Amino acid sequence: MKSLIQFPYDRSAAVNYAAKWALRRNPRFYDFENIGGDCTNFASQCLLAGSGETMNFTPTMGWYYLDVNHRAPAW
């Protein structure tokens, strides 16, 4: 089994991001509200804030967002 790479995670940065953007949409990210909802997108945004903007661009199992057309399915 392949070992996972671990990165530092700043929980307070994720909480601060959530507090700032919970009631409005960050224009940096596409608005998925009309095509199924924004909950997964918002959770990913919070995780991204806590990770210090660390993304994984691995084609199959990656987790990344560049724009609506260049993103992992989790977004």
Secondary structure, DSSP 8 states (H G I E B T S, - for coil): ----------HHHHHHHHHHHTTS--TTS---GGGT-SHHHHHHHHHHHHTTS--B--TTT-B-EEETTEE-TT-
